[in-house]
Amino acid sequence: MRFIITGRNIDVTEGLKSAVEEKLGKLDRFFAPETEVNVTLSVEKERQKIEVTIPVKGNIIRSEQVSSDMYVSIDLVEEVIERQLKKYKNKIVSKQQNAAAFAQEFVDKDYDDEDDVKIIRTKRFGIKPMDPEEACVQMELLGHNFYVFFNSETEEVNVVYKRKGNTYGLIEPELD
C-alpha cells in the first residue's frame, strides 16, 4: 500500500507518520500492493481527527475518526475500516470488476453476512424541477439533513445536504 499523508493545522512528524503506516499497514492483507491510501490528519481545538480514503475501482472506502489523542484516532480508524471491509466484502468485491484491487486472500475468504444491509422502508415522492437554492429551502422546511431534487438548471437528479457550520453541499451525478 502507498500512503499519502497530509496534515491540516498539524505537522506530520515521523512518529505520527510511522504510527499511521504501522497501524493502517495491517490492512495490506486486504488490498493489492499498489493501492493508494489517502490519510489526512487535522487538529481543531481539542479534536484530533484522522480521515482515511481508499479509492478502489468503482468504490471508495472511507472512515473518519475523532478523539482527544491522535494515536487513539489512528487506532479507531483502522478498526472501523477493517470492520467495513469484512462486513461489505461481498458487496464491494465483484469478481468481474473490483477483484484486482484487493488481495487474493481477502477475495477468497468468507466473512459473516449477518450484518447485511436490509432496506426496511421505501419512500416514493413526486419530484418537481427546482434550482439548488430552492431545494435547500425545501430541505430546511422539512427539517431534513439532505434533499433529493430534479435540478432545473442541469436537468439531472441532485442532492443537497447540510454541512457543519450551517453551510450546504450539492451532489451532482457524474456518469462514467
Rosetta blueprint (number, residue, H / E / L):
1 M L
2 R E
3 F E
4 I E
5 I E
6 T E
7 G E
8 R E
9 N L
10 I L
11 D L
12 V L
13 T L
14 E H
15 G H
16 L H
17 K H
18 S H
19 A H
20 V H
21 E H
22 E H
23 K H
24 L H
25 G H
26 K H
27 L H
28 D H
29 R H
30 F L
31 F E
32 A L
33 P L
34 E L
35 T L
36 E E
37 V E
38 N E
39 V E
40 T E
41 L E
42 S E
43 V E
44 E E
45 K L
46 E L
47 R E
48 Q E
49 K E
50 I E
51 E E
52 V E
53 T E
54 I E
55 P E
56 V E
57 K L
58 G L
59 N E
60 I E
61 I E
62 R E
63 S E
64 E E
65 Q E
66 V E
67 S E
68 S L
69 D L
70 M H
71 Y H
72 V H
73 S H
74 I H
75 D H
76 L H
77 V H
78 E H
79 E H
80 V H
81 I H
82 E H
83 R H
84 Q H
85 L H
86 K H
87 K H
88 Y L
89 K H
90 N H
91 K H
92 I H
93 V L
94 S L
95 K L
96 Q L
97 Q L
98 N L
99 A H
100 A H
101 A H
102 F E
103 A L
104 Q H
105 E H
106 F H
107 V H
108 D H
109 K L
110 D L
111 Y L
112 D L
113 D L
114 E L
115 D L
116 D L
117 V L
118 K L
119 I L
120 I L
121 R L
122 T L
123 K L
124 R L
125 F L
126 G L
127 I L
128 K L
129 P E
130 M E
131 D L
132 P H
133 E H
134 E H
135 A H
136 C H
137 V H
138 Q H
139 M H
140 E H
141 L H
142 L H
143 G L
144 H L
145 N L
146 F E
147 Y E
148 V E
149 F E
150 F E
151 N E
152 S L
153 E L
154 T L
155 E L
156 E E
157 V E
158 N E
159 V E
160 V E
161 Y E
162 K E
163 R E
164 K L
165 G L
166 N L
167 T E
168 Y E
169 G E
170 L E
171 I E
172 E L
173 P L
174 E L
175 L L
176 D L
